[in-house]
Amino acid sequence: MDNRDIELIESELALLVRLATSLSADKSAGSLDRSAYLLLGQFSARGSAGVRALADEFQLDISTVSRQVSALEQKGFVLRKSDPSDGRAYLFEITEEGRAALQEYKKLRTARISEKLQDWTEEERDAFGRLLRKFNRAFM
C-alpha cells in the first residue's frame, strides 16, 4: 500500500471531521448535538434498545451512552420502558417529539450536504457514498 495514499486519506479525514463538527455546532442547523443525532437515528431505524446494546453499537462505554440517553429522555425525545426479557433493565424508544427533531435536523443537514455536492455527478455521489459506507464498516 502506498503510504502517500494513506497520508492523504488521513489528512482529508481530519479535515472532514473538523468541517462536519462545525456543521453540527452551527445552531442554525438545529438543536441536536452529534450524539443525540446518532442515537435518535439508531432508535428510529432499529426501534427500542438498551444502553448496553447502544454502547456496543457505537463502541462507547456504558456510562457515556447512559448520560447521552438520559439527556434525550429529559428533552422528551426518548421514552424509558421496562425490558420484558429482564425486569431489572430498561429499553428506550424514540418519541414522536424525538422523531420530529431528528427529521428536522436531518432535513437541514441533508440540504447543507446537497449544496456542497451540487456540482458532483450522480455517479460521483453514488461512488462516494458507497466508499464512505465501506470505509465506516471497516471500523465496526
Secondary structure by P-SEA (a helix, b strand, c coil): ccaaaaaaaaaaaaaaaaaaaaaaaccccccccaaaaaaaaaaaacccccaaaaaaaacccaaaaaaaaaaaaaaccbbbbcccccccbbbbbbcaaaaaaaaaaaaaaaaaaaaaaccccaaaaaaaaaaaaaaaaaac
